[in-house]
């Protein structure tokens, strides 16, 4: 501020010297005041006011300190040029009354207003001081007026656009005699911002260094930047690298609704200022949100909250990753100044430090927490393992007493003595509980292992407090240092039960071998490779080979080659192992024998295969007995076949007897009538048709009997039940007339068609009619009545044949069985065949006594058709 020193004025006035005093000729000082007053006077004259009287100045050209003054130059021109071009606001005021006599051109730049406002009413310039500083400034001015002493103070000035500038006001000279003050105003906004930025950075870094939460650090940073950057709102958004979305971090002055609305939005090439800056990795400046295409999708949101511009600086990590953005929202549509750009960059750098420190701290904390968890888990596992060991974990000295430095509580279970009694051998030593006969062996085994720097394992006995002797198993190793043994670490387990079990197993194996040798069957055990581990004496007895020759691979040598390979494959290559059964040929001194091998896999407690165990039985005699039994079965089957053929022949003879007898009757009658000349040509044709029909019926009967003998079901058909009854009656009509049977038929309620084989239905009716006629032939002539009815009820065809004979002459349980008859010449097959036909159609047949005498046979057959198509009409 070189021009500040020009404001020393008034002859005889000496202000306090600066730190590095510079003196100027008196004429120059006088000219400064002259220029100031003359400018003020001219301004007053222009306004029609009376100017202040110019003070008297000495134009003396006397020598200073005996030296002649230099040739004078026009001081007004020199001072005016320097003062008007100065960056400082230079001023001269009168104190009584307080009025501005002169203010330099820099006033317009700092205040943002014309100089005329300073020349208005006295103190009018204080109206543009920030309201929080105004009263203080006025009080300071009153003090200066009263004392006319040099003074320095700072305050804020509000410019017409609302922006605020910090200034430092210095009163550098004053004269009570002349009533003037000279001073200067310096714009310190940039300096204060720089100081504020440094302070904010320092405070934020202190927060980071102290491990404060990153949210608190970012909030402090945004508030500090808002305090520095006038009329702006700051925000920090973070980038979720996994999803490519922004996350709100800090925005103390932005509306909460706006912060919530942008939280979670995707970054991209047209995602507003911040989303685009994260996408590009470079600063994005939008000076007018209303027109910039980057804000097309978010313009309405910004407008709703009064946001007009946004400058966004990416927060870049040291490895080049984009962590987020630091953004400023100015209150007017404009771009940032150079100072504001530096502010953005500085804030982004501090935010990057905070975020990276938070990442590193978080990672470190996670590692520490994991390490602590692992440590605690390890300690817990160690404690759990130590406590779960059915013995004692120890660390001891390698001396004669085995002095314990650490011994787990399991020692009390082993010995009956508390573990702490063994520590440092304070009560007793470990050597004292070892059975005396085993102590030398223990010492020697440990010394050998330590000398070879190898682990040691040993078993020995300890004597408990109650006198009981227990077997223990010890495993340990030495820790070496400086060429010697530092200590021994190990575990001691109680193996008394295991040793007892091993002895029991050995005893069990001995008993097993004795029992196996006494068994009549051959018992064997194999290893996983198929070699024999054990064969009992029965193998030796059957094969004639010694037991030592049967163990190992030699046990397979007696089998036939093909059986040998198959058996070896079964006991070695099944995956997973499974039970099996195999018949083999075995060479013996008595010749080849057939043996049945049965095997099952065996495994240890960990399910690891141990091989197979099995038995072998000599089944040669069994197979011979089975062969003989098969031969007997074949003979019996042939006999049964012959019996079945006989039964079929009997049935065929029974069924053919009826149509053949009818044919014979028709032929005999026709012959007799032809001999007497009573046979007309029409009657002959009718008789021949009847004979032909009966012959066809006989052929159909033969076909059905043959199909039944082959186990086949004859194909069904459709029949008119009434016509079937008529055809059946014609077959037996001659015999009925011969006996004198009076027949009555009730066919009115018979269905038109029925899904029943016609021939078989006729066969049923003929059998029942012939049975009734034979029964009526044994009755008086006036009691030979026969009734046949056919009806439909409940979806079934119902056929009834009643007679007035003697009734049932057989046991009802044997009535429908083959070869059961009460007739002297009967075969006993009629009713059995009838029942077979009825049941093949899904029907049933029953006998009931008729009233007052006789028999009634009822047949019911289903009419559902069994899927048969309806015949064409």
Secondary structure in CASP SS format (residue, H / E / C, confidence):
PFRMAT SS
TARGET T0000
AUTHOR 0000-0000-0000
METHOD secondary structure of the structure
MODEL  1
X C 1.00
X H 1.00
X H 1.00
X H 1.00
X H 1.00
X H 1.00
X C 1.00
X C 1.00
X C 1.00
X C 1.00
X C 1.00
X C 1.00
X C 1.00
X C 1.00
X C 1.00
X C 1.00
X C 1.00
X C 1.00
X C 1.00
X C 1.00
X C 1.00
X C 1.00
X C 1.00
X C 1.00
X C 1.00
X H 1.00
X H 1.00
X H 1.00
X H 1.00
X H 1.00
X H 1.00
X H 1.00
X H 1.00
X H 1.00
X H 1.00
X H 1.00
X H 1.00
X H 1.00
X H 1.00
X H 1.00
X H 1.00
X H 1.00
X H 1.00
X H 1.00
X H 1.00
X H 1.00
X C 1.00
X C 1.00
X C 1.00
X C 1.00
X C 1.00
X C 1.00
X C 1.00
X C 1.00
X C 1.00
X C 1.00
X C 1.00
X C 1.00
X C 1.00
X C 1.00
X C 1.00
X C 1.00
X C 1.00
X E 1.00
X C 1.00
X C 1.00
X E 1.00
X C 1.00
X C 1.00
X C 1.00
X C 1.00
X C 1.00
X C 1.00
X C 1.00
X H 1.00
X H 1.00
X H 1.00
X H 1.00
X H 1.00
X H 1.00
X H 1.00
X H 1.00
X H 1.00
X H 1.00
X H 1.00
X C 1.00
X C 1.00
X C 1.00
X E 1.00
X E 1.00
X E 1.00
X E 1.00
X E 1.00
X E 1.00
X E 1.00
X C 1.00
X C 1.00
X E 1.00
X E 1.00
X E 1.00
X E 1.00
X E 1.00
X E 1.00
X C 1.00
X C 1.00
X H 1.00
X H 1.00
X H 1.00
X H 1.00
X H 1.00
X H 1.00
X C 1.00
X C 1.00
X C 1.00
X H 1.00
X H 1.00
X H 1.00
X H 1.00
X H 1.00
X C 1.00
X C 1.00
X C 1.00
X C 1.00
X H 1.00
X H 1.00
X H 1.00
X H 1.00
X H 1.00
X E 1.00
X C 1.00
X H 1.00
X H 1.00
X H 1.00
X H 1.00
X H 1.00
X H 1.00
X H 1.00
X H 1.00
X H 1.00
X H 1.00
X H 1.00
X H 1.00
X H 1.00
X H 1.00
X H 1.00
X H 1.00
X H 1.00
X C 1.00
X C 1.00
X C 1.00
X E 1.00
X E 1.00
X E 1.00
X E 1.00
X E 1.00
X E 1.00
X E 1.00
X E 1.00
X C 1.00
X C 1.00
X C 1.00
X C 1.00
X C 1.00
X E 1.00
X E 1.00
X E 1.00
X E 1.00
X E 1.00
X E 1.00
X E 1.00
X E 1.00
X E 1.00
X E 1.00
X E 1.00
X E 1.00
X C 1.00
X C 1.00
X C 1.00
X C 1.00
X E 1.00
X E 1.00
X E 1.00
X E 1.00
X E 1.00
X E 1.00
X E 1.00
X E 1.00
X C 1.00
X H 1.00
X H 1.00
X H 1.00
X H 1.00
X H 1.00
X H 1.00
X H 1.00
X H 1.00
X H 1.00
X H 1.00
X H 1.00
X H 1.00
X H 1.00
X H 1.00
X H 1.00
X H 1.00
X H 1.00
X H 1.00
X H 1.00
X H 1.00
X H 1.00
X C 1.00
X C 1.00
X C 1.00
X C 1.00
X H 1.00
X H 1.00
X H 1.00
X H 1.00
X H 1.00
X H 1.00
X H 1.00
X H 1.00
X H 1.00
X H 1.00
X H 1.00
X H 1.00
X H 1.00
X H 1.00
X H 1.00
X C 1.00
X C 1.00
X C 1.00
X E 1.00
X E 1.00
X E 1.00
X E 1.00
X E 1.00
X E 1.00
X E 1.00
X E 1.00
X E 1.00
X C 1.00
X C 1.00
X C 1.00
X C 1.00
X E 1.00
X E 1.00
X E 1.00
X E 1.00
X E 1.00
X E 1.00
X C 1.00
X C 1.00
X C 1.00
X C 1.00
X C 1.00
X H 1.00
X H 1.00
X H 1.00
X H 1.00
X H 1.00
X H 1.00
X H 1.00
X C 1.00
X C 1.00
X C 1.00
X E 1.00
X C 1.00
X C 1.00
X C 1.00
X C 1.00
X C 1.00
X H 1.00
X H 1.00
X H 1.00
X H 1.00
X H 1.00
X H 1.00
X H 1.00
X H 1.00
X H 1.00
X C 1.00
X C 1.00
X C 1.00
X E 1.00
X E 1.00
X E 1.00
X C 1.00
X C 1.00
X C 1.00
X C 1.00
X C 1.00
X C 1.00
X H 1.00
X H 1.00
X H 1.00
X C 1.00
X C 1.00
X C 1.00
X H 1.00
X H 1.00
X H 1.00
X H 1.00
X H 1.00
X H 1.00
X C 1.00
X C 1.00
X C 1.00
X C 1.00
X C 1.00
X E 1.00
X E 1.00
X E 1.00
X E 1.00
X E 1.00
X E 1.00
X E 1.00
X C 1.00
X C 1.00
X C 1.00
X C 1.00
X C 1.00
X E 1.00
X E 1.00
X E 1.00
X E 1.00
X E 1.00
X E 1.00
X E 1.00
X E 1.00
X E 1.00
X C 1.00
X C 1.00
X C 1.00
X C 1.00
X C 1.00
X C 1.00
X C 1.00
X H 1.00
X H 1.00
X H 1.00
X H 1.00
X H 1.00
X H 1.00
X H 1.00
X H 1.00
X H 1.00
X H 1.00
X H 1.00
X H 1.00
X H 1.00
X H 1.00
X H 1.00
X H 1.00
X H 1.00
X H 1.00
X H 1.00
X H 1.00
X H 1.00
X H 1.00
X H 1.00
X H 1.00
X H 1.00
X H 1.00
X H 1.00
X H 1.00
X H 1.00
X H 1.00
X H 1.00
X H 1.00
X H 1.00
X H 1.00
X H 1.00
X H 1.00
X H 1.00
X H 1.00
X H 1.00
X H 1.00
X H 1.00
X H 1.00
X H 1.00
X H 1.00
X H 1.00
X H 1.00
X H 1.00
X H 1.00
X H 1.00
X H 1.00
X H 1.00
X C 1.00
X C 1.00
X E 1.00
X E 1.00
X E 1.00
X E 1.00
X E 1.00
X E 1.00
X C 1.00
X C 1.00
X C 1.00
X C 1.00
X C 1.00
X C 1.00
X C 1.00
X E 1.00
X E 1.00
X E 1.00
X E 1.00
X C 1.00
X C 1.00
X H 1.00
X H 1.00
X H 1.00
X H 1.00
X H 1.00
X H 1.00
X C 1.00
X C 1.00
X C 1.00
X H 1.00
X H 1.00
X H 1.00
X C 1.00
X E 1.00
X C 1.00
X C 1.00
X C 1.00
X C 1.00
X C 1.00
X C 1.00
X H 1.00
X H 1.00
X H 1.00
X H 1.00
X E 1.00
X C 1.00
X H 1.00
X H 1.00
X H 1.00
X H 1.00
X H 1.00
X H 1.00
X H 1.00
X H 1.00
X H 1.00
X H 1.00
X H 1.00
X H 1.00
X H 1.00
X H 1.00
X H 1.00
X H 1.00
X C 1.00
X C 1.00
X C 1.00
X C 1.00
X E 1.00
X E 1.00
X E 1.00
X E 1.00
X E 1.00
X E 1.00
X E 1.00
X E 1.00
X C 1.00
X C 1.00
X C 1.00
X C 1.00
X C 1.00
X E 1.00
X E 1.00
X E 1.00
X E 1.00
X E 1.00
X E 1.00
X E 1.00
X E 1.00
X E 1.00
X E 1.00
X E 1.00
X E 1.00
X E 1.00
X C 1.00
X C 1.00
X E 1.00
X E 1.00
X E 1.00
X E 1.00
X E 1.00
X E 1.00
X E 1.00
X E 1.00
X E 1.00
X E 1.00
X E 1.00
X C 1.00
X H 1.00
X H 1.00
X H 1.00
X H 1.00
X H 1.00
X H 1.00
X H 1.00
X H 1.00
X H 1.00
X H 1.00
X H 1.00
X H 1.00
X H 1.00
X H 1.00
X H 1.00
X H 1.00
X H 1.00
X H 1.00
X H 1.00
X H 1.00
X H 1.00
X H 1.00
X H 1.00
X C 1.00
X C 1.00
X C 1.00
X E 1.00
X E 1.00
X E 1.00
X E 1.00
X E 1.00
X C 1.00
X C 1.00
X C 1.00
X C 1.00
X C 1.00
X E 1.00
X E 1.00
X E 1.00
X E 1.00
X C 1.00
X H 1.00
X H 1.00
X H 1.00
X H 1.00
X H 1.00
X H 1.00
X H 1.00
X C 1.00
X C 1.00
X C 1.00
X H 1.00
X H 1.00
X H 1.00
X H 1.00
X C 1.00
X E 1.00
X H 1.00
X H 1.00
X H 1.00
X H 1.00
X C 1.00
X C 1.00
X E 1.00
X C 1.00
X H 1.00
X H 1.00
X H 1.00
X H 1.00
X H 1.00
X H 1.00
X H 1.00
X H 1.00
X H 1.00
X H 1.00
X H 1.00
X H 1.00
X C 1.00
X C 1.00
X C 1.00
X C 1.00
X C 1.00
X C 1.00
X C 1.00
X E 1.00
X E 1.00
X E 1.00
X E 1.00
X E 1.00
X E 1.00
X E 1.00
X E 1.00
X E 1.00
X C 1.00
X C 1.00
X E 1.00
X E 1.00
X E 1.00
X E 1.00
X E 1.00
X E 1.00
X E 1.00
X E 1.00
X E 1.00
X E 1.00
X E 1.00
X E 1.00
X E 1.00
X C 1.00
X C 1.00
X C 1.00
X C 1.00
X C 1.00
X E 1.00
X E 1.00
X E 1.00
X E 1.00
X E 1.00
X E 1.00
X E 1.00
X E 1.00
X E 1.00
X E 1.00
X C 1.00
X H 1.00
X H 1.00
X H 1.00
X H 1.00
X H 1.00
X H 1.00
X H 1.00
X H 1.00
X H 1.00
X H 1.00
X H 1.00
X H 1.00
X H 1.00
X H 1.00
X H 1.00
X H 1.00
X H 1.00
X H 1.00
X H 1.00
X H 1.00
X H 1.00
X H 1.00
X H 1.00
X H 1.00
X H 1.00
X H 1.00
X H 1.00
X H 1.00
X H 1.00
X H 1.00
X H 1.00
X H 1.00
X H 1.00
X H 1.00
X H 1.00
X H 1.00
X H 1.00
X H 1.00
X H 1.00
X H 1.00
X H 1.00
X H 1.00
X H 1.00
X H 1.00
X H 1.00
X H 1.00
X H 1.00
X H 1.00
X H 1.00
X H 1.00
X H 1.00
X H 1.00
X H 1.00
X H 1.00
X H 1.00
X H 1.00
X C 1.00
X C 1.00
X C 1.00
X C 1.00
X C 1.00
X H 1.00
X H 1.00
X H 1.00
X H 1.00
X H 1.00
X H 1.00
X H 1.00
X H 1.00
X H 1.00
X H 1.00
X H 1.00
X H 1.00
X H 1.00
X H 1.00
X H 1.00
X H 1.00
X H 1.00
X H 1.00
X H 1.00
X H 1.00
X H 1.00
X H 1.00
X H 1.00
X H 1.00
X H 1.00
X H 1.00
X H 1.00
X H 1.00
X H 1.00
X C 1.00
X C 1.00
X C 1.00
X C 1.00
X C 1.00
X C 1.00
X C 1.00
X C 1.00
X C 1.00
X E 1.00
X C 1.00
X H 1.00
X H 1.00
X H 1.00
X H 1.00
X H 1.00
X H 1.00
X H 1.00
X H 1.00
X H 1.00
X H 1.00
X H 1.00
X H 1.00
X H 1.00
X H 1.00
X H 1.00
X H 1.00
X H 1.00
X H 1.00
X H 1.00
X C 1.00
X C 1.00
X E 1.00
X E 1.00
X E 1.00
X E 1.00
X E 1.00
X C 1.00
X C 1.00
X C 1.00
X C 1.00
X C 1.00
X C 1.00
X C 1.00
X E 1.00
X C 1.00
X C 1.00
X C 1.00
X H 1.00
X H 1.00
X H 1.00
X H 1.00
X H 1.00
X H 1.00
X H 1.00
X H 1.00
X H 1.00
X H 1.00
X H 1.00
X H 1.00
X H 1.00
X H 1.00
X H 1.00
X H 1.00
X H 1.00
X H 1.00
X H 1.00
X C 1.00
X C 1.00
X C 1.00
X C 1.00
X H 1.00
X H 1.00
X H 1.00
X C 1.00
X E 1.00
X E 1.00
X E 1.00
X E 1.00
X E 1.00
X E 1.00
X E 1.00
X E 1.00
X E 1.00
X C 1.00
X C 1.00
X E 1.00
X E 1.00
X E 1.00
X E 1.00
X E 1.00
X E 1.00
X E 1.00
X E 1.00
X C 1.00
X C 1.00
X C 1.00
X C 1.00
X C 1.00
X C 1.00
X C 1.00
X C 1.00
X H 1.00
X H 1.00
X H 1.00
X C 1.00
X C 1.00
X C 1.00
X C 1.00
X C 1.00
X C 1.00
X C 1.00
X C 1.00
X C 1.00
X C 1.00
X C 1.00
X C 1.00
X C 1.00
X C 1.00
X C 1.00
X H 1.00
X H 1.00
X H 1.00
X H 1.00
X H 1.00
X H 1.00
X H 1.00
X H 1.00
X H 1.00
X H 1.00
X H 1.00
X C 1.00
X C 1.00
X C 1.00
X E 1.00
X E 1.00
X E 1.00
X E 1.00
X E 1.00
X E 1.00
X C 1.00
X C 1.00
X C 1.00
X C 1.00
X C 1.00
X E 1.00
X E 1.00
X E 1.00
X E 1.00
X E 1.00
X E 1.00
X E 1.00
X E 1.00
X C 1.00
X C 1.00
X H 1.00
X H 1.00
X H 1.00
X C 1.00
X C 1.00
X C 1.00
X C 1.00
X C 1.00
X C 1.00
END
